[in-house]
Amino acid sequence: MGAPKTLAEVLAALPEEERIILTLSYLRQMTTPEIASLLGVPEKSVEAVITSGKARLKSELGI
């Protein structure tokens, strides 16, 4: 088993779209409609990326 990863390392390794949306959602505390409007994408797309990204973070961090 490798060394534990930090949140910053895991975020940096995410695909760009996931990293941007998760950063806006969790670190900038933007709402789904705000993120969708900013990026010009449907709210459902933002919700899907947040859901899959959160699962990926949990898996990578072992929580």
C-alpha positions as CSV (number, residue, x, y, z in Angstrom):
1,M,0.0,0.0,0.0
2,G,1.3,3.5,-1.0
3,A,1.6,6.6,1.1
4,P,-1.7,8.2,2.0
5,K,-2.8,10.9,-0.5
6,T,-3.7,14.4,0.5
7,L,-6.9,16.1,-0.7
8,A,-4.8,18.5,-2.8
9,E,-3.0,15.6,-4.5
10,V,-6.3,13.8,-5.3
11,L,-7.9,17.0,-6.6
12,A,-4.9,17.8,-8.8
13,A,-5.1,14.3,-10.3
14,L,-8.8,14.6,-11.3
15,P,-9.9,15.3,-14.8
16,E,-10.1,19.1,-15.4
17,E,-13.9,19.3,-15.6
18,E,-14.3,17.4,-12.3
19,R,-11.6,19.5,-10.6
20,I,-13.2,22.8,-11.7
21,I,-16.7,21.8,-10.7
22,L,-15.8,20.3,-7.4
23,T,-13.6,23.3,-6.6
24,L,-16.4,25.7,-7.4
25,S,-18.9,23.7,-5.4
26,Y,-16.9,22.9,-2.3
27,L,-14.2,25.5,-2.0
28,R,-16.0,28.4,-3.5
29,Q,-19.4,27.3,-2.1
30,M,-21.2,28.0,-5.4
31,T,-24.6,26.5,-6.0
32,T,-25.3,24.1,-8.8
33,P,-27.3,26.7,-10.8
34,E,-24.4,29.2,-10.3
35,I,-21.8,26.7,-11.6
36,A,-24.0,25.7,-14.5
37,S,-24.6,29.3,-15.5
38,L,-20.9,30.2,-15.2
39,L,-19.8,27.2,-17.3
40,G,-22.7,27.3,-19.7
41,V,-23.7,23.7,-19.1
42,P,-27.0,22.1,-17.9
43,E,-27.5,21.8,-14.1
44,K,-28.0,18.1,-14.4
45,S,-24.5,17.8,-15.9
46,V,-23.1,19.7,-12.9
47,E,-25.0,17.5,-10.5
48,A,-23.7,14.3,-12.3
49,V,-20.1,15.6,-12.1
50,I,-20.4,16.5,-8.4
51,T,-21.8,13.0,-7.6
52,S,-19.2,11.1,-9.6
53,G,-16.4,13.4,-8.4
54,K,-17.4,13.0,-4.7
55,A,-17.4,9.2,-5.1
56,R,-14.0,9.3,-6.8
57,L,-12.6,11.5,-4.0
58,K,-13.9,9.2,-1.3
59,S,-12.4,6.2,-3.1
60,E,-9.0,7.8,-3.6
61,L,-8.9,9.1,0.0
62,G,-10.1,5.8,1.4
63,I,-13.0,7.3,3.3
